[in-house]
Amino acid sequence: MYPTETEAVVQETKGFVTGLLSRTIGGSSNYISNRKTFQRVVVDPNPSHDIAYPTARLLGPEVTEEEVKKAPFRPHILTDSINPPVTPRHGAGELGVFLYRNGFSEDPLNAVVSRERLCRSPDALASTLSAEVDEDWGCKEADGCRVFLHNGWEISNCEELVEDDKLWLVPRHREFMWPTFKRGHLVEVRHVASGNGEPIVVETLSESPKVFRLNNFFTSEEADELIDNAVNLNDPVNGLHRSTTGQGMAAQEDSHRTSDNAWDIDSPASLRLKRRIFELLGIRPYKNAWADGLQILRYNTTQAYNSHFDYLETTQKGRLNSARRGGANRFATVVVYLTDVEVGGETVFPEGGALDGTDKSYDEVMREMKEQDIDLREIGIKAGSWQERLVVQCRSKLAVRPMKAQAVLFYDQLPQGGLDDASLHGGCPVLQGIKWAANLWVWNGNVHGPDETSDSSATDGKDSDGSHQVEFLSVVPGHSLYWQDTFFSDLMENVPIRMNTFEGHVFNIHKGRSVEEKGELVATYTMKAGRKSKDVKTYIFRGYAEDEEEVEETWSEDDEEAFEDEEDFEDEEDFEDEEEFEDEEEFEDEEEFEDEENFEDEEDEEDFDMEWSR
């Protein structure tokens, strides 16, 4: 059921449980009398009506198999793609199931297990089924694999199972991955609250790369809300600007990516969409630190993004190596179309076959467009350009046409955790009209590396979008703060400027108090995420000493008390003692910051809160 009031569902659930237990105390099950009864109530840990509707459901020991089959969390198959044979005959105290590897849709393992063993506890369910598979499944840990239905719903109660059930075993250091079955396979998903209350329908478009179309996932009203937020976002960092490629100091404009983009950090529509995506991916509870910000994209006529990978390149020992235990990288991408596009603008996967089953040549595509009165030269696309080649791929390979409120899900990793080279994709040139879209990159771990706390994935009721707060403070007048080359603000003497920003964002300090007065570049700061998201980092610019040598300093919350009194800021001599800022172990050589490998290791990322360069 999909309640509209959190308090109401809690009270209703309590009443139902009380009644359920009162009917069963002293009784026994049909098939075993000494098993431990347990129920499971699932409620959104951070319910908010402007975020997403919470979902809840309850199953008790008296539920019938038919009631389980009708439960809202079970996948409702709309096609006949799943037809394995029935399990061998077995006794009343046993259950026959089919076990699949994570992300796979073929070669299930048939297992007949004891209901008594299976139903002792939620942990027994996982360990019993994990014991049925070989070691290479990755389930031989103490608690075994987690158990999922093929729509991303995690099973932890044996009462949720039915005879001949199809179950996916997911190692605990991996995330669930939707199986494809075959092109055209349709699943009605009822445990994820859609924008309009109707069930989401997931359609398989390709087995390799793993691509799915999400129908009824989003609404036109939500799409309009995201566009309005992006257009009206008056923010030089997150507002609409020319898209770049790369991260951090390597981020730059690319002639092969010509769109504009913005970052929607905390609007209600953004948070609703992000939570919905996590729920569909089977990642619970919602972990906002596991995703980059929601990116809003605008493509005008001829604008496009050449074929690329969403995952980030890494070394074998780097933190981004998702194949090793503890490694994290971009795991899945969801693209939501916010407008229809008259011609062009598809999302293309060059490694996938065309949806119509054809395999057209370059010349065939060009002749076809001529017959359709599509003149690429008149539109502004040059002969032999990368845009023309991309247009041909968009009409001869796997391509998804943008339709308002529809979405596409594809995976950047393989089920075993390695990076999937088949996930190569691009944004086709818009040939007529304007394309608006939004995309979210979901990771299989924290974006900025492991948190120092043991429960790094917990949200604690807060929406962490992967950003951190920074504060700039100048103790000398006559300078300005720029985000890259965009004027941000005049740095008034001893007046702090605080903002949210992301790892890799680059801020420059120039002489002059305005764009008209912009002078010499004085310092550059590249943001690095702190070890604690609650920390507020302060970057203090002193200006020049008498000998014209530049001085760089950092400030942390531990030193805040030294600045609480305004007198601390009135005497510049308070800042002339550089001893506490000259830790040579952290800043021995600027060349260390030019080597990206220094930041791929978790220990390096924790040691450095800021990069500084001249």
N, C-alpha and C positions, 0 to 999 in steps of 0.2 A: 504494500500500500504506500501511497505517497501523501503523507500528512501535510497540512498547511500550517499547523501550529506545533512547535516543538513540545511545549508543555503538555498540550493535549495528547500527543502521541505517547509521551512518557507515562501519563496517568492511565491511558487506555491499555498500554502494555502491562503496567503493574496489575491492573484489574484482571486482565486476561490470564496472566501468569498465576495469580492467586486462585482464580477459578479452576485453571488447569490442574494445579497441584492438588487442590482439594478433591478433585475427582479421581486422582491417580494414587494418592497416598494409601498404602496398604494393598494396592493392587499389583498386578504384574503384567509384564509384556506378553504378547502372544508367543514370542519365540524364545525368550530367556527371562528368568525370574530374578537373577542376582546382578544384573548390570546396573551401572551407575547412571541415573537419569540426569541429563543436563540440557539446558535450553540456551539459545543464543539470541540476543537482541542486538541489532546493529543500528546505531543512530549516528548521523554525521557528527563527528567530534567537535566541529566548529559551526553549528547551525546559524544561519543568518538568511533572512528572506531576500536580501539584496545580493546575496552571494549565490546560493543554490538551495533548492528544497532538500531538507534532510530525508533520508530514506530509512525505513525501519521494517523489520519483519520478525516473526517469531514462529518457531516450530517446536512442538512438544512431543512426548513419547506416544501420544494417541493418534498422531497424524497418519493418514492412509497414503498409499503410494499414489493414488490418483490425485490427492490434494497436493502432494509434492510436485507432481508433473505440471500442475497448474500454477505453482508458486511464481510470483513476479520476478524472482531472481534467476529462474532457470531460462536457458536460451530456447526461444521458440523458433524452430527451424521452418523456413518457408519454402525450402527446396528439398529434394531427396538426395542430397549430396552425401549424407552419412548413413550408410547401410551395411555395417559390419554384421557378421552372423551372430546368432544368439550364443550365449555362453553354454557350456556343457551342462547337463543335468546335475543338480546338486541338492543337498538336503535343505530343510526349512531353516536350519540354523546357519546357513551360509548365504553369501551374496556373490553373484557373478558380475564382474565389471570389465571394461576395456581400459587399459592404461596407455596413454600416449606420451611421447617425449614432448617437452615444451616447444611450442611453435610448429610441431609436425602434425600432419593430417593423414599419414599413411602408416601401415605396419603396426597396428596397436598390439599390445600384449594382453592376452586373455588371462584373467586371474579370478580364482574362486577363493574367497576369504571367509574366515569365521566371523559371524556377526558379534559373538561374545567378545572376541579380541578387538574388533573394530570399534565397539561402542563403549569401551571402558571410560574414555575421556577424549577430548579433542586431540591431545597429543598422540593417543593410541591410534587414532584414525590415520594420521600422517605416517607414523612409524610402521604400522601394519602394511599399508600399501607400498611404502618405500622398500620394504623387505622383499617384495615380489619381483623387483627389477634388478638388472645387473649393475655392477659398480660404475660403469661408464655413463650411467644416467645422472650421476652426481647426487644420489640420494642416500649415501651411506653415512651421513653425519648423524649425530646423536638424536636429533629430532626428525630426521628424514626430510623428504621434500614437502613443500606445500602442495595442496591439492586444489585444482581449479576445474570449473566447468569451462566450456570453450568460448564463453562470452566474458571471461575475466572475473567471474564471481568465485571467490575463495570458499571452499567447503571446509567446515570444521566440526560438523555435527553429522553423525552417521544417519540421522533421521532425514537428512537432505538427499540421501542417495536412493535410487530406484534400481530395480533389476536391469541388468544389461546396460548400466550407465557408462558414459564415455567421460573419462577423467584425464586431466593433464597434470603431470608431476613436474613441479618447478623447483630446482635447487634453491636453497634459501639465500644464496648469494647472487641469484639471478632474479629478473622480473618476468612476469607472465607475458607471453607473446601470442597474439591471436593466430590460430591456425587458418590456413587458406582453404583447404579442401579443393575446390575447383572454381574456375571463373564462373561467376553468376550465382555462387552460393550466397543465400540470403538468410540472415538471422535477425529476428525481432528481439531487441534488447529492452527489457522492461524495468530493470533495476537501476538504470541511469535516468534521472529526471531530465527530459528534453525541455526545450524552451516553451513549447506549446502544450505539453502534457501528453502528446501522442508518443507511442513507442518509437525509438530510434531503430532504423533498419541498416545493418552493416552488410555491404555487398562486396564480395571478393572480386577484384579486377585483375590480379596477377599473383601467381605463386612465387615467381622470382623475377623482379623484386617483389617483396610482400607489400601489396598495395590494396587498400580498401576504400570504397566510397561510403561516406556516412550520410545517409538520407534522414531527413527530419531531425537533424542534430542541432540546428540553430534556427533562429527566426529572422525574418526580414527586419523586424523592429530592433532586434539586437544588433544586426548588421549596421543599420542606420545609426544606432547609438555609438558604435565604435568609430564610424567615419566622422561623426560630429565631434567626438572627443579628440580625434587626431587633428582635425582642421582647426579646432579652437584651442589647441594646446600651445600656449605661449611660453615655450621653454626652449632655450637654445641647445640644450642637451638632448631632451627627449622629443621635442617637436619635429615636425616634418622637415627633412633635409635630404640631401643627396645620399643615397645608400653607399656604404663602403663594404670592403671585404677584408678579412683578416681580423685579428684581435689585438687589443692593447696597442703597443707602439707600432705594430705591423699593420694596423688598420689604415686603409687608404682607399681613395676613389679608384674604381676599376672601370676601364672602358667597356668591359664585358658585363657590367652590371649598371644599368642606367635608370633604375627606378628611384623613387623617393620613399623614405620610410620614417616612421615615428615609433615611439615606445610607450605603450599604454601600461602604466605601472599599477594603478590602484583604482581604476574606475569600476563601478559595480558590474558593468557588462564584461569587462576584462576578467574580473575575479570569478564571475559565474562561468565563463567559458573555460578558464583554466581548471577549475574544480571538475567541471563536466568531463574534460579530457582525461584527467587523472582517474576519475571513476571508470571511464570506458576502458582505460588501459589496465585496470585492475590494481592500481597503486593506491592503497589505503593504509593509514589515513592520508589525507592530502598533504603533500610536502612541497611547498612553494620554493624551497631552496633547491629543489631538484629540477628546476626549469629556468631557462633564460626568460627575460621579460617577453610579454606578448608584443610581437612586431606587427605594426600596421604598414601595409605597402600600397603605393599608388604607382600604376604604370600608365603613362599617357601613350599616345600613338607612337609606334616604333620602339618604345622602351621594352627592355627584356633583361633576362639574366641567363647568361650562357650556362650550359650543363656543368654541374658541380656536385660536391658531396657536402652534406650538412655536418658529418662527423669531423672532428678536429684531428689533424695528423699528430702522431706521437711516436715516441721510441718504445722499444720493448719493455724497458724498465720505468717508463714514465707513468705519472698518475693517470693519464688519459688512455692507457692501455686497458680497455674494458674487458679483454680476454682473461686478465689475471684477477685473482681475488683481491678485492679492494679497489680495483681500477674503475674509473667512471668516465663516460663520454656521452655524447648525444645518442640517445637510445631510440627515440621515435620522434617523428615530425607530424604535426597536424596542421593542414592548411585549410582555412575557412574562407570561402568566397563571399565577399560583401556586396558585390554587384554582378549583374549579368554583363557579358562583353559581346558586342555585336559580331566581331570577327577577330579571331586570334586570342592570345592571352592564355592558352592552355598550359597546364603543368605536364611536362613531357618526361618520360623515362626511356632514354635511348636503349637501355638493355632489355626492355619489355616489348612484346609483340603488340601490334595495333589491335584495338578492341574489335574491329570488324574482320579480323583474321587475314587482311591483305598484307602484302609486303611490297609496297610501291617503290620504284626506283626514283632517283632524283629527277630525271626528265619527265617521268609520269606525273609527279607532283606538280612540276612547273606547268605542264600542259593542262592539268586539271584546274589549276588556279586561273589560267588564261581563259578557259571555258567559263569560269565563274566570274569573269570580268574583274579579277583581282590583279591590279597592276602594282607590283612591289616597288618599281622605280617611282611611280607617281606618289606612292605612300611615303617614300623616303628611304627605302632599303636598297643599298647598293648591290650590284651584281658581284657574286663571289664573296660577299661579306659573311662574318660569323652569324649575323642576324638572318641572312638568307638561308644558310645551312641549317640554322635552328628551325626556321619555318618549315623546311622540308622534313626534318625529323618529327616535327609536331603533327605532320600529316601522313607519316609512314610508320611511326612507332607508337608505343603505348602513350596516349595523351588523354588527359581529363579536361573536358571543356568547363570553364568556370560558369557556374549557375548560382545565383544569389541564394544564400543560406545553406548551400551544400558544403560538404567538407571532404577532405581526403586524408587518410592515415597511411603512412608508410614507415617502415623500420629502417634505421641506419645501422643496426647491428644484426648479427646472426644469432640464432637461439643460444649458441654456446658462448656468446659474448664477443666474438671477433667482429671486426668492421665489415659491413656488407658492400662490396664494390658494385653490386647490382643496383644499389640505391642511387646511382648517378641520376640527376634530374635537373631540369631547367625551367625557367619561366619564359614561355614563347612570346615573341613580339606581338604587341597589340596592333592589329591592322586597321581596326575601326572601333572607336569608342574609348572609354577609360576603364581600367580594371582596378578595383580595390580588393585587397585580400588581407588576411591576418594569418600569422603562423606562430606556433609555439614549438620550441625544441625542448623535449623532455629527456632528462638524463637518467641514468641508472645509479645515481648517487648525487651528493651535493655538488653543485656547479663549481664552487670555489674550493673544493677539497674537503676532507673530513673535519668535522667540528671537534673541539677538544673535549666536549662532553660525551658521555657514553651513549646517550640517546640523541644522536645528532639529527635524527630524522623527525623528531617530534616537533609539532608546530606550536604546542602550548597555547592554543587559541589565538595565535598571532599569524598574520599573513606576511611571511618573509618572502620577498620577491627576488632575493639574491642581491639586493642592493645594500649599500652601507652608507652611513651618514659621514660627511666630511665637513670640516670647517676651515676656512681660510682667514687668516688674520695678518694684516700688515701693520708694523709698528713705525713705518715711515710713510709719508704722503707721496702722492704723485705717480701712482702706479694703477694698472687695471688688470683684471682677471679675464682671460679668454678661454673658451672651450675650443681647443684646437685653434682655428683662426677666426672663430666667431666671438665677438665682444660679448662678455657676460655681465661684468659690473665694474664700476670704479671701486678700488680698494681704499676706502676711507680709513684714515689713521685710527687704529685700535678699535675698529668696528668690524666684528666677525661676520662672515658670510657663510651660512650653513645650507647644505643641500643634500639630496639623495643622489648617489652616483653608483657606477658599476666598475668592477675590475676592468682595467684596460682603458678607461676614459682618460684622456690627456688634457691637462689644463696648463696654459702658458701665462706668464706674467710679463707684461710689457711696460716700459716707461710711458707715461701719459695717462690722463684721466678719462679719455674718450677715444672713439675711433678716429676722430680728426687729429688727435694728438698722439696717436699710436707711434711709439718709438722703438727703441732697442729691446730685443728679447732678453729678459733678465734671468728667468728660470723656467723650467718645465717640470711638471709633476705628473707622474703616471700612477693612477690609482691601483692599489693592491688591496684585496679584501682582508680585513682584520680577522683574528682568530675567533673573536666574539662579535656576533652581529650587533650587540647592544653597545659596543664601544663607539665613541665619537672621536674620530681622529682629527687633530688640529694641525694644519700646516702653516707655519709662521714664516713670513718673509721679512727679513731684516733690512734688505737693501744692501748698500755698500758701506764697508768700513772706510776709514780715512785713506787707506792705501789702495782703494778701488778694487779690492779683492772681494769676490762674491762669497757669501756665507749661506749655507743651507742648514735648516734645523727642522726637527719634528717635535710634536707635542702630543701628549697622551692624557687620558683622564686622571692618571695617577698624579699629575702635576697641576691639576686644575686649581687646587687651593692657592698656589703661588700667584694666581691671576685673579682671585676673587676681589681683591682690593684694587680700586682704580689707581692707587698710588703706584702699584706694580708696573703700570703701563706708562706712567709719566716720566720715568727715568730710564732712558735707553741703556744706561750702564747695567741695568739688571740683566740685559741680554748679552753682555759682552763676555760672559764666562761660557766658553764653548766646551768645557771639559765633559759635560754630561751628554753632549751630542757627538763626541768624537770616538765612538766605539768602532775601532778599526776592524773588528771581527765582522761587522755587518756591512761596512762601507769601505773596504780596502781599495777597491779599484773600480772605476766606472765601467771598465771593460766587462765586468761580470754581468752587467745589466744588458749587454749586447748579445749575450749568449742565452737563447731561449731555453736551453736545456737546464739552466740553473733554476728555472721556475717550474719544471715538470715534476720535480720530486716533491713529495708532500712536506718534507722537512724544510726545504728551501722556502716553500710558500708560507709556512708558519713563521719563519724567521724574518721575512721582509714584509713590512706593512706599506712601504712606499718606495718607489724608484725615483731617483733624482738625476737629472742630466743637464748639461749646459748646451 
